Amino acid sequence: MIENSAFKALGRKLRLGVLGGGPGSFIGTMHRAAATLDGRFEIVASVLSGDADRSRVAGRDLGVPRPYGTVDELIAAEAARGDGIDAVAIMTPNDAHYRECRAALAAGLDIVCDKPLTNTLAEASDLAARARAGGQVFCVTHAYAAYPMIRQARAMVAAGAIGELRAAQVEYVQSGMATRVEDGALTPKLRWKLAPERSGPSLVLGDIGTHAHHLLCYVAGRPVERLAADLGAIVPGRNFDDYAAMMLRLEGGVRGTLVVSQAFPGTENNIRLRIVGERGLIAWSHGDPNHLRYALLGEPVRILARGDPGLLPPAARLVRISRGHPEGLLEAFANLYRDAAELMAARRTGRAADPLAADFPTADDGAAGLAFIDAAIASARRDGAWVACGPAVSDG
């Protein structure tokens, strides 16, 4: 279990304001449950709708002590209180993230924000710089990075368990957009999601591509430096991206591939990751997230399980229940909140935080995700040409 010396020194729960994710929202329910699962946060304030009246009603219905109508109202009112919020959790539409995160940072608040961080690289880079300058905790919820066996894989790769890296592969496919829906039949939620000004320049890359990119880089322990991308729609007549495939070059010359789609019939939330080294490979699947396949040349294949004795510290500290009892996405989200709480408490008490608690996705990772999107779009516009993946990507 996670040590929480800084949190214990704080002597109270952290006070959290939630922005977005009202009743009926999958991601809102996930954030609220994860934030409170370990008793590190209490939700005391909220803005749950873009409509001020509905926001206040929704907050009261969920039992939030201080429901507000707008984000500006929440930040101003909480700043004036002696018991005001310490942090905000942001799960509003993508195009609202920058304004809300910037306002929260200006008010001295720590942040947990859903991905993608923003819709543009310039905005994401600005938030990362502001968070660094203010010394604030900024967690971006690439929650797959908080599965214990992903932490095990990352630690094993870093320790040389498969030798020098040679290749890395990630696949993330879904079926939610496998069938074309005529414009007139779009639900309000889907119509909102498909609006480029809301969802960003590429729906599939913002929605799940940034997850795949972060997971690959996180476990491999190195960034993507160049890529060549095929990006577009595989459903006929569609005018937004539902598919992307690309070749990658990671730092150090490691070759990689990435495939994402939201239009593969028959799939669920399928994520597969392989990291290949000179001596063997490590493989993980979201369909079986509590196990890790470890295969070395000339040796029997080993299946490592969450809860096994001998797991490396980054993984062992996240194990909640004994081997054989499955843990999943909710617990991974909660791990992010629990780690973020440790750093938030350390910032307030001056105590040193557990260094392993700092290994969660940050605003810098969020900015790297936007650089990845920009590079993929630039490459696709050049018919799959190789382009640099970094802060100054341009399609010319």
HUZIPE-V612345 format. One record per helix or strand of 2 or more residues. SS is the DSSP state (~ for helix, > for strand). FROM is the first residue (numbers start at 0). TO is the last residue. If there is no record, write none. Layout:
SS:FROM:TO
SS:FROM:TO
This chain:
~:4:9
>:13:18
~:25:35
>:40:46
~:51:60
>:65:66
~:70:78
>:86:89
~:93:105
>:109:112
~:120:133
>:137:139
~:142:145
~:147:157
>:164:172
~:182:184
~:187:193
~:195:198
~:202:219
>:223:231
>:242:249
~:250:252
>:254:260
>:269:276
>:279:284
~:285:287
>:290:295
>:301:304
~:312:315
~:328:348
~:354:357
~:362:380
>:386:387
